[in-house]
Amino acid sequence: MVIRKAGSEVTAVSSCLTGSCCCCLSTSSSQRTSVSRNFFFFIIIIIVFICLSLFRLSSSMSMYQVKPICGGDIKIDLPTCMYKLANIHAQQGTGCNPEHALQNGEVDPAVKALEARQNEIMRKLYELKAAVEGLAKTVTTPDADLDLTVSSSLSSQSSSSTTFKGTTDLDTQLGKDHGALRDIVVNANPAHPPLTLLVLHSLLSQRYRVLSTVHVHSSVAGVPPQLLSCLGPRHADSYARQMFQLGFTLIWKDVPKVEMKFSIQNMCPIKGEANVARFLFKLLAPYPSDPALATLVDSWVDTAFFQLLDGSAKERAAVLRALNSALGRNPWLAGPDVSLADITCYCCVLQSGSVSSAPANVQRWLKSCENLGYFGPAKLLLQ
């Protein structure tokens, strides 16, 4: 019994020792795991701290350090525009601030009124000059039909405004263009000089301030001296293009028909002396408002160029008889006043050489045209 008891006690003691050893082994392994985890976290914290320290150090350091040259704060006004100019429109001594002065190219109303007054004075002077030239031509040819000449030259202030009823505006006909000279360029063959355009140029010079120039194209070998001076002498102020209202450039060139160019962007060239004459005449006076009268004018214009100038001898004789009949009823071809029909027919009669064979009424009409003054360039060119 004792032995068994002792054996059981030994067994109990040995089991207790075995249990305690296992407990100690499990406790030591858990402690080692927690220590290793804490050490790992500590290493991570140290690495993060070192990285933050290096980042702060690198951000606070600069590559170059230069001492300031000038001490203190210096304020510099940066420009807002390329150029600064004083406002010339601001009047001194009138309390006008520059910000209230005229801007954007506006012109003072007083300057506009002065310019308009100057233009009106110049217009009246040109009209007076034209009237005096008409009177002088009438006095020097007493054998002409004085009634027609005096009535057409002295019925109002100017010959250009009396001869052609109605007024036209260059801005309406050619378009408004500030700062540029409206130049009409005409190409013509010196073998067939356009007499009608020379007469219309003389009329335009009486109505407007016209800058006239003549050039010779390389396609033409030689031009007679009278053709080079057909538009008159060179103007003394030709260098100041802003002083003129209209430019008239005649280029002698080897072309089959007369052609005119005004605006390359807005219109195609006008070909044919008759069509160019219609365009230029509209700068002097509008076409008749009566459709029948306007058709009569166009009919005489086409007859003059196609039958009287380019037709046969039989056709020219028929046109002269028609002219004689029409001039027996009226002093002019299309009504009581001079029109484009009279200008074109007069020039075509001269160019066709039919002056000597013209009937009585046509002879009287030719003298009446010559007394007006502006038909002179066409007659002088053929002499």
C-alpha positions in Angstrom: 0.0 0.0 0.0 2.8 2.4 0.9 4.7 1.6 -2.2 1.8 2.2 -4.4 1.1 5.4 -2.6 4.7 6.5 -2.9 4.6 5.6 -6.5 1.5 7.6 -7.0 3.1 10.6 -5.3 6.1 10.3 -7.5 3.9 10.1 -10.5 2.0 13.2 -9.3 5.2 15.1 -8.6 6.6 14.2 -12.0 3.4 15.3 -13.7 3.6 18.6 -11.9 7.2 19.2 -12.9 6.3 18.3 -16.5 3.4 20.8 -16.5 5.5 23.6 -15.0 8.2 23.1 -17.6 5.8 23.3 -20.4 4.3 26.5 -18.9 7.7 28.1 -18.7 8.5 27.2 -22.3 5.3 28.7 -23.6 5.9 31.9 -21.6 9.4 32.4 -22.8 8.4 32.0 -26.5 5.6 34.7 -26.3 8.0 37.1 -24.6 10.5 36.7 -27.4 7.8 37.4 -30.0 6.7 40.6 -28.4 10.3 41.8 -28.0 11.0 41.2 -31.7 7.8 43.0 -32.7 8.6 46.0 -30.5 12.1 46.1 -31.9 10.8 46.1 -35.4 8.4 49.0 -34.7 11.3 50.9 -33.1 13.5 50.5 -36.1 10.6 51.8 -38.4 10.1 54.9 -36.2 13.8 55.6 -36.3 13.9 55.3 -40.1 10.9 57.7 -40.5 12.4 60.2 -38.2 15.7 60.1 -40.1 13.8 60.7 -43.4 11.9 63.6 -42.1 15.1 65.2 -40.7 16.8 64.8 -44.1 13.7 66.3 -45.9 13.6 69.3 -43.7 17.4 69.8 -44.0 17.2 69.6 -47.8 14.3 72.1 -48.1 16.0 74.7 -45.9 19.2 74.6 -47.9 19.6 76.6 -51.2 22.1 76.1 -54.0 23.5 79.6 -54.0 23.2 82.4 -51.4 23.9 85.9 -52.7 23.7 89.0 -50.6 21.2 91.7 -51.8 22.9 94.5 -53.8 20.5 97.3 -52.9 19.1 97.6 -49.4 15.4 98.3 -48.8 12.3 97.7 -50.9 12.4 99.2 -54.4 9.1 99.6 -56.2 9.3 99.4 -60.0 6.4 100.5 -62.3 6.0 97.9 -65.0 4.8 99.3 -68.3 1.3 98.5 -69.5 1.8 99.6 -73.1 4.6 99.8 -75.6 4.6 103.5 -76.1 3.3 106.4 -74.1 2.6 109.7 -75.8 1.0 112.9 -74.6 -2.6 113.4 -75.7 -2.4 116.2 -78.3 -6.2 116.7 -78.1 -6.1 117.8 -74.5 -6.3 121.6 -74.5 -4.1 123.5 -72.1 -5.6 126.0 -69.7 -9.2 124.9 -70.3 -9.4 122.4 -67.4 -9.7 119.5 -69.8 -8.3 116.3 -68.3 -6.5 113.9 -70.5 -9.0 111.1 -69.7 -11.8 113.4 -70.9 -10.1 114.3 -74.2 -11.0 113.0 -77.6 -9.7 109.5 -78.2 -9.8 106.8 -80.8 -9.0 109.1 -83.7 -11.9 111.5 -83.1 -11.6 114.9 -84.6 -12.7 118.1 -82.8 -16.0 119.5 -84.2 -14.3 122.8 -84.7 -11.7 121.2 -86.9 -14.4 119.4 -88.9 -16.3 122.7 -89.4 -13.2 124.4 -90.6 -12.4 121.6 -93.0 -15.9 121.7 -94.4 -15.7 125.4 -94.8 -12.4 125.1 -96.7 -13.9 122.4 -99.0 -16.9 124.6 -99.8 -14.6 127.6 -100.6 -12.5 125.4 -102.9 -15.6 124.0 -104.6 -16.9 127.5 -105.3 -13.5 128.6 -106.7 -13.5 125.6 -109.1 -17.0 126.5 -110.2 -16.1 130.1 -110.7 -13.1 129.1 -112.8 -15.2 126.8 -115.0 -17.8 129.6 -115.5 -15.1 132.1 -116.5 -13.6 129.6 -118.9 -17.0 129.1 -120.5 -17.5 132.9 -120.9 -14.1 133.3 -122.4 -14.7 130.6 -125.0 -18.0 132.2 -125.9 -16.5 135.6 -126.4 -13.7 134.3 -128.6 -16.1 132.5 -131.0 -18.9 135.1 -131.8 -20.1 133.2 -134.8 -21.3 130.3 -132.7 -24.8 129.7 -131.4 -24.6 132.1 -128.4 -28.0 131.3 -127.1 -27.3 127.7 -126.3 -23.9 128.4 -124.8 -25.0 131.2 -122.6 -28.0 129.4 -121.3 -26.0 126.3 -120.4 -23.1 128.2 -118.8 -24.8 131.1 -117.0 -28.1 129.7 -115.8 -26.6 128.9 -112.4 -23.3 129.3 -110.5 -21.2 126.7 -112.3 -21.0 125.2 -115.8 -20.7 121.7 -114.5 -23.8 121.9 -112.3 -25.8 123.7 -115.0 -24.8 121.4 -117.8 -25.7 118.3 -115.9 -28.8 118.2 -113.8 -28.5 116.5 -110.4 -25.5 116.0 -108.2 -23.6 112.9 -107.2 -21.4 112.0 -104.3 -18.1 110.2 -104.6 -18.8 108.3 -101.4 -22.1 107.0 -102.8 -20.7 106.0 -106.2 -17.2 104.7 -105.2 -17.6 103.9 -101.5 -16.3 105.7 -98.5 -12.6 105.2 -97.9 -10.7 107.3 -95.3 -7.0 107.9 -95.8 -6.7 106.5 -99.3 -7.0 108.2 -102.7 -9.7 106.6 -104.9 -7.8 106.0 -108.1 -9.3 105.2 -111.5 -6.9 103.4 -113.7 -7.6 103.3 -117.5 -5.7 101.2 -120.0 -5.9 102.5 -123.6 -4.2 101.9 -126.9 -2.4 104.9 -128.3 -3.5 103.9 -131.8 -7.1 104.6 -130.8 -7.1 107.3 -128.2 -10.3 107.5 -126.1 -11.5 111.0 -126.8 -14.7 110.5 -124.8 -12.7 109.8 -121.7 -10.6 112.9 -122.1 -13.7 115.0 -122.2 -15.1 113.3 -119.1 -11.7 113.8 -117.4 -12.0 117.6 -118.1 -15.5 117.6 -116.6 -14.3 115.6 -113.5 -11.5 118.1 -113.0 -14.0 120.9 -112.9 -16.2 119.2 -110.4 -13.6 117.5 -108.1 -9.9 117.8 -107.2 -8.4 115.2 -109.5 -4.8 114.0 -109.5 -4.1 113.1 -113.1 -1.1 111.0 -114.3 -0.1 109.4 -117.6 2.1 106.3 -117.9 3.5 104.2 -120.8 3.4 100.4 -120.6 6.4 98.4 -121.9 4.1 96.8 -124.5 4.1 100.1 -126.4 7.2 101.2 -128.4 6.5 104.9 -128.7 3.8 107.4 -127.8 3.4 110.8 -129.4 4.0 113.8 -127.2 0.4 115.0 -127.4 -0.8 111.8 -125.9 1.7 112.1 -123.0 0.3 115.5 -122.1 -3.4 114.8 -122.9 -4.5 115.1 -119.3 -2.8 118.5 -118.8 0.4 119.6 -117.0 1.6 117.9 -113.9 0.0 119.3 -110.7 2.4 121.2 -108.4 1.0 119.4 -105.4 1.0 115.9 -106.9 3.2 114.6 -104.1 0.4 115.4 -101.5 -2.1 112.8 -102.5 -4.3 113.5 -99.5 -5.2 116.9 -101.0 -7.1 115.3 -103.9 -10.6 113.7 -104.0 -10.0 111.5 -107.1 -7.1 109.9 -109.0 -7.2 109.5 -112.7 -4.4 107.4 -114.1 -4.1 106.8 -117.9 -1.8 104.0 -119.0 -1.0 103.8 -122.8 -0.9 100.0 -123.3 -1.3 97.5 -126.2 -4.9 96.4 -125.4 -7.6 95.6 -127.9 -10.2 97.6 -126.0 -10.2 100.3 -123.4 -10.4 98.9 -119.9 -10.8 100.5 -116.6 -9.9 99.2 -113.1 -11.1 100.9 -109.9 -11.3 98.4 -107.1 -9.6 95.0 -107.6 -11.3 93.5 -104.5 -14.8 94.6 -105.2 -15.3 94.8 -109.0 -14.0 93.3 -112.2 -12.5 95.5 -115.0 -14.8 97.4 -117.2 -14.1 97.0 -120.9 -15.1 99.1 -123.8 -15.0 102.9 -124.1 -18.7 103.2 -124.1 -19.0 101.3 -120.7 -16.2 103.2 -119.2 -17.8 106.5 -120.3 -21.0 105.5 -118.6 -19.2 104.8 -115.4 -17.3 108.1 -115.4 -20.4 110.1 -116.3 -22.3 108.8 -113.3 -19.6 110.5 -111.1 -20.8 113.8 -112.6 -24.6 113.4 -112.7 -27.1 110.5 -112.3 -28.7 108.9 -115.3 -32.1 110.3 -116.2 -34.9 109.0 -114.0 -37.2 108.8 -117.0 -36.7 105.3 -118.5 -37.5 106.6 -122.0 -34.9 109.3 -121.8 -32.3 107.0 -120.3 -32.9 104.5 -123.1 -32.4 107.3 -125.6 -29.1 108.3 -124.1 -27.9 104.6 -124.2 -29.1 104.3 -127.8 -27.1 107.3 -129.0 -24.0 106.0 -127.1 -24.1 102.6 -128.7 -24.9 104.1 -132.1 -21.9 106.5 -131.9 -19.4 103.7 -131.1 -20.7 100.8 -133.2 -22.0 102.6 -136.3 -20.5 106.1 -136.5 -17.0 105.1 -135.4 -16.6 101.4 -136.4 -19.3 101.2 -139.1 -19.1 101.5 -142.8 -19.5 104.7 -144.9 -23.1 103.9 -145.5 -23.8 103.5 -141.8 -22.0 106.7 -140.9 -24.1 108.6 -143.5 -27.3 107.2 -141.9 -26.1 108.2 -138.4 -25.4 111.8 -139.6 -28.9 112.0 -141.1 -30.3 110.8 -137.8 -28.3 113.4 -135.9 -29.4 116.2 -138.2 -33.0 115.2 -137.7 -32.8 115.0 -133.9 -30.8 118.3 -133.6 -33.4 120.0 -135.7 -36.0 119.4 -132.9 -33.8 119.9 -129.8 -30.6 121.8 -129.1 -29.1 118.6 -127.7 -29.5 114.9 -128.5 -31.3 113.8 -125.3 -33.4 116.7 -124.1 -32.7 120.4 -123.4 -29.4 119.8 -121.6 -26.0 118.2 -122.5 -25.8 114.5 -121.8 -23.5 111.6 -122.3 -25.1 111.2 -125.7 -23.7 114.6 -126.9 -20.2 113.8 -125.5 -19.9 110.4 -127.2 -21.4 111.5 -130.5 -19.2 114.6 -130.7 -16.0 112.6 -130.1 -17.0 109.9 -132.6 -17.8 112.5 -135.3 -14.4 113.9 -134.9 -12.6 110.5 -134.9 -14.6 109.3 -137.9 -13.6 112.3 -140.0 -17.2 113.3 -140.7 -17.0 116.9 -139.7 -16.7 118.3 -143.2 -19.6 116.2 -144.5 -21.9 116.9 -141.6 -25.3 118.5 -142.3 -26.2 122.1 -141.1 -27.8 121.1 -137.8 -24.8 118.9 -136.9 -22.4 121.7 -137.8 -24.2 124.1 -135.5 -24.3 121.5 -132.7 -20.5 120.9 -133.1 -19.8 124.6 -132.6 -22.1 124.7 -129.6 -20.2 121.8 -128.0 -16.8 123.4 -128.6 -18.0 126.6 -126.9 -18.6 124.7 -123.7 -14.8 124.5 -123.1 -14.4 120.9 -121.9 -14.5 119.5 -125.5 -11.2 121.3 -126.2 -8.9 118.3 -125.2 -10.6 116.0 -127.7 -10.2 118.5 -130.6 -6.6 119.4 -129.8 -5.6 115.8 -129.7 -6.7 115.3 -133.3 -4.9 118.4 -134.7 
